[in-house]
Amino acid sequence: MQPSGGTNYRRAFCWQRVLVRTGIMVVVVFVAESVPSFGPLLDLVGGSTLTLSSIVFPCIFFCFINARKKKMLEHGHDHGVASFSDVLKYNKTWILVASAICVVFGIIGGGAATFSAIVEITSTKFEYPCYVSPFLNLTDSSDSSSTNCCGEYQNITVFDSVTCSNPDLNFYG
């Protein structure tokens, strides 16, 4: 699928194609530079949508498709989408129990992952994007950068403008 396939311009190489693709790249770079930390956003997507699409929905869809197939074989023709009572009637008990266990664990795990991602997003310290920083008059000394440093006491750095974070001497064992 072409990212610019919904517009009415020629498929051959032309200035409109270059303009659309350049615009898409500008938007992607703007979003990438504007989001302070992308990890929590990925955690939110993974905790919510991936859990549903890889654990919960396949179990539910299997039960409904299996019930529809068995109902069609029993009656000789297709009655459309199976109802919840058809799912209970035409599926074996062990399939229903296994699917219910998977759905419950998926919802619990996905809910916990989504909750922790939301907590992480709300507690993430916002930092101004690099394209805004030159226009701001930041005089707060807490905005200086710090990093984990090297050495036995974690106090060696090669940069003069970077301060070492508080050492955790038990970090490496």
MARDO-689263 format. One line per 5 residues: number of its first residue (from 1); their letters; for each residue z, y, x negated of N, C-alpha, C. Coordinates in steps of 0.2 Angstrom, whole numbers. Atoms other than C-alpha are relative to their C-alpha. Layout:
<sites>
NUM) a) Z:Y:X:Z:Y:X:Z:Y:X | ...
</sites>
This chain:
<sites>
1) mqpsg) 0:-6:-4:0:0:0:0:6:-4 | 1:-6:4:-5:17:-7:5:5:3 | -5:-5:-2:9:30:-7:-3:6:4 | 3:-6:-4:-4:43:0:-5:-3:5 | 5:3:-5:-13:31:12:0:2:7
6) gtnyr) -1:-3:-7:-7:40:28:-4:6:1 | 4:-6:-1:-18:55:24:-7:-1:0 | 7:1:-1:-36:58:27:-4:3:-5 | 4:-2:6:-43:61:10:-4:-6:-3 | 4:6:3:-56:51:0:4:-4:-4
11) rafcw) -4:5:5:-50:35:-9:-3:1:-7 | 2:-1:7:-60:40:-24:4:5:-4 | -4:-5:4:-52:50:-38:-3:7:1 | 1:-7:-2:-51:68:-33:6:4:-1 | -5:-4:1:-40:83:-34:6:-1:5
16) qrvlv) -5:1:-5:-31:79:-18:5:-6:-2 | -4:6:2:-25:62:-25:5:2:-5 | -4:-2:6:-19:70:-41:6:5:3 | -5:-4:-3:-10:83:-30:6:-4:4 | -5:4:-3:-1:71:-19:4:-4:-4
21) rtgim) -4:4:5:4:59:-33:5:5:-4 | -5:-5:4:11:74:-43:5:3:4 | -5:-2:-5:20:80:-28:6:-5:1 | -5:6:-1:28:63:-26:5:-1:-6 | -3:0:6:33:63:-44:5:6:-1
26) vvvvf) -5:-5:0:41:80:-43:6:-1:5 | -5:1:-4:51:75:-28:5:-6:-3 | -4:5:3:57:59:-37:4:3:-6 | -4:-3:6:62:69:-53:6:4:3 | -5:-5:-3:71:82:-42:6:-4:3
31) vaesv) -5:4:-3:81:69:-33:4:-4:-6 | -3:4:5:85:59:-49:4:5:-4 | -4:-5:3:91:75:-57:6:3:4 | -5:-3:-4:101:81:-42:6:-5:2 | -5:5:-1:111:65:-39:5:0:-6
36) psfgp) -5:0:6:127:66:-50:1:-7:-3 | -1:7:2:129:48:-51:-3:-5:4 | 4:4:-4:117:35:-45:3:-7:2 | -4:6:-1:128:20:-47:3:-1:7 | -4:1:-7:139:23:-31:-5:0:6
41) lldlv) 5:0:-5:123:26:-21:-3:-7:0 | 3:7:0:116:9:-26:5:-5:2 | -6:4:-3:133:1:-22:0:0:7 | 0:-1:-7:132:8:-5:-6:-4:3 | 6:3:-3:114:2:-2:1:-8:-1
46) ggstl) -1:7:1:119:-15:-9:5:-3:4 | -6:2:-4:135:-17:0:-2:0:8 | 2:0:-7:127:-13:17:-7:-4:2 | 6:3:-2:109:-17:18:-2:-7:-3 | 2:7:3:107:-31:6:4:-5:2
51) tlssi) -5:5:-3:122:-40:13:-3:-2:7 | 3:1:-6:114:-39:30:-6:-4:0 | 7:3:0:96:-44:25:0:-6:-4 | 0:6:4:101:-58:13:5:-5:3 | -5:5:-3:116:-66:22:1:-1:7
56) vfpci) -2:0:-7:120:-61:39:-6:-1:5 | 6:1:-4:102:-59:47:-3:-7:0 | 3:6:1:95:-75:40:3:-6:4 | -4:6:-4:109:-86:48:-1:1:7 | 1:-1:-7:107:-77:65:-7:-2:2
61) ffcfi) 7:1:-2:88:-78:65:-1:-7:0 | 1:7:0:88:-96:60:3:-4:6 | -2:3:-7:99:-101:75:-4:2:6 | 5:-2:-6:88:-91:87:-7:-3:-1 | 6:3:0:72:-98:80:1:-8:1
66) narkk) -1:7:-1:79:-116:79:1:-1:8 | -1:1:-8:85:-114:98:-7:1:3 | 6:-1:-3:68:-107:103:-5:-6:-1 | 4:5:2:59:-121:94:2:-7:4 | -3:6:-3:70:-135:102:-1:1:8
71) kmleh) 1:-1:-8:68:-127:120:-7:0:1 | 8:1:-1:49:-126:118:-2:-7:0 | 1:7:0:49:-144:113:2:-4:7 | -3:3:-6:60:-149:128:-4:2:6 | 4:-2:-6:50:-139:141:-7:0:0
76) ghdhg) 7:0:1:33:-140:134:-4:7:-1 | 3:-7:1:29:-121:133:5:5:-2 | -4:-5:3:36:-106:125:3:5:6 | -4:-4:-5:49:-96:135:2:7:-3 | -2:-6:3:50:-81:123:6:-1:-4
81) vasfs) -6:0:5:65:-76:113:6:-4:4 | -6:4:-3:80:-88:115:6:5:1 | -6:-4:-2:95:-81:123:6:-3:-4 | -6:3:4:113:-83:116:2:-7:3 | -2:6:-3:117:-97:128:-5:-5:-2
86) dvlky) 4:5:3:101:-106:122:2:-2:-7 | -2:1:7:107:-104:104:6:-5:0 | -6:4:0:124:-112:109:-2:-7:3 | 2:6:-3:115:-126:119:-5:-4:-4 | 5:4:4:101:-131:107:1:-1:-7
91) nktwi) -2:1:7:109:-130:90:6:-5:0 | -5:5:1:120:-143:83:6:4:-2 | -6:-4:1:138:-138:82:1:1:-8 | -1:-1:7:139:-140:63:-5:6:-3 | 4:-5:2:124:-128:61:3:7:3
96) lvasa) -3:-6:-2:133:-115:72:6:2:-4 | -6:-1:4:149:-117:62:-2:3:-7 | 3:-3:7:140:-115:45:-2:7:1 | 2:-7:0:131:-100:51:5:5:2 | -5:-5:-2:146:-92:59:4:1:-6
101) icvvf) -4:-1:6:156:-95:43:-4:5:-5 | 4:-4:4:141:-87:33:0:7:2 | 0:-7:-3:140:-72:45:7:3:-1 | -7:-3:1:159:-69:44:1:2:-7 | -1:-1:7:160:-70:25:-5:6:-2
106) giigg) 5:-5:2:144:-59:24:3:7:3 | -3:-6:-3:152:-46:36:6:3:-4 | -6:-2:3:168:-46:27:-1:3:-7 | 2:-2:7:160:-45:9:-4:6:1 | 4:-6:-1:148:-32:15:4:6:2
111) gaatf) -5:-5:-2:161:-22:23:4:3:-5 | -4:-2:6:172:-22:8:-4:4:-5 | 4:-4:5:158:-17:-3:-2:6:2 | 2:-7:-3:152:-3:8:6:4:0 | -6:-4:0:170:3:10:1:3:-7
116) saive) -2:-2:7:173:3:-9:-6:5:-3 | 5:-5:2:156:12:-12:1:7:3 | -1:-6:-3:160:25:1:6:4:-4 | -6:-3:4:177:28:-8:-2:3:-7 | 3:-2:7:168:29:-25:-4:6:1
121) itstk) 5:-6:-1:155:41:-18:4:7:1 | -4:-6:-1:169:53:-11:4:2:-5 | -4:-2:6:179:52:-27:-4:2:-6 | 4:-1:6:164:55:-39:0:8:-1 | 0:-7:2:166:72:-48:-7:2:0
126) feypc) 7:-3:0:151:83:-44:-1:4:-6 | 2:-4:5:142:90:-59:-6:3:1 | 6:-4:-2:129:103:-58:-6:-3:-4 | 6:3:3:111:97:-61:-2:4:-6 | 2:-4:6:104:102:-78:-5:6:1
131) yvspf) 5:-6:-1:91:114:-70:4:5:3 | -4:-6:-3:106:124:-62:4:3:-5 | -5:-2:5:117:125:-77:-1:6:-4 | 2:-7:3:108:139:-86:2:6:4 | -1:-6:-4:110:150:-71:8:1:2
136) lnltd) -7:0:-2:129:147:-69:4:3:-6 | -4:-2:5:142:156:-79:7:-4:0 | -6:5:1:154:142:-83:5:2:-6 | -4:-2:5:169:148:-92:6:-5:-1 | -6:5:0:181:133:-88:-1:-5:-6
141) ssdss) 0:4:6:185:123:-103:0:-7:2 | 0:7:-2:187:107:-93:-7:-3:1 | 7:2:-1:168:106:-92:-3:-3:-7 | 3:3:6:166:101:-110:0:-7:0 | 2:7:-1:159:84:-113:5:-4:-5
146) stncc) -4:4:4:169:70:-120:-3:-7:1 | 3:7:0:165:52:-124:4:-5:-4 | -4:5:3:172:36:-130:-2:0:-8 | 1:-1:7:173:37:-149:1:-7:-4 | -1:6:4:172:24:-163:6:1:-5
151) geyqn) -6:0:6:184:19:-177:6:-4:3 | -6:4:-2:200:10:-177:5:3:5 | -4:-4:-5:209:24:-168:-4:3:5 | 5:-3:-5:194:28:-157:0:8:-1 | 0:-7:1:193:46:-165:-6:2:-4
156) itvfd) 5:-2:5:177:46:-175:-7:1:5 | 6:-2:-3:161:55:-168:-4:4:-5 | 4:-4:4:146:62:-176:-2:7:3 | 2:-6:-3:144:76:-164:6:5:0 | -5:-5:0:153:93:-166:2:2:6
161) svtcs) -1:-3:-7:152:98:-148:3:-5:5 | -3:5:-4:159:82:-141:7:-1:-2 | -7:2:2:177:78:-140:1:-7:2 | -1:7:-1:184:61:-140:5:-1:7 | -5:1:-5:192:54:-124:6:-3:-2
166) npdln) -6:3:1:209:48:-123:-1:-8:-3 | 2:7:2:209:32:-134:4:-6:4 | -3:6:-3:213:15:-126:0:-5:-6 | 0:4:5:218:5:-141:0:-8:1 | 0:7:-2:220:-11:-131:-7:-2:3
171) fyg) 6:1:-4:202:-10:-124:-4:-6:-3 | 4:5:3:194:-22:-137:5:-6:-2 | -4:6:1:208:-35:-137:6:1:-4
</sites>
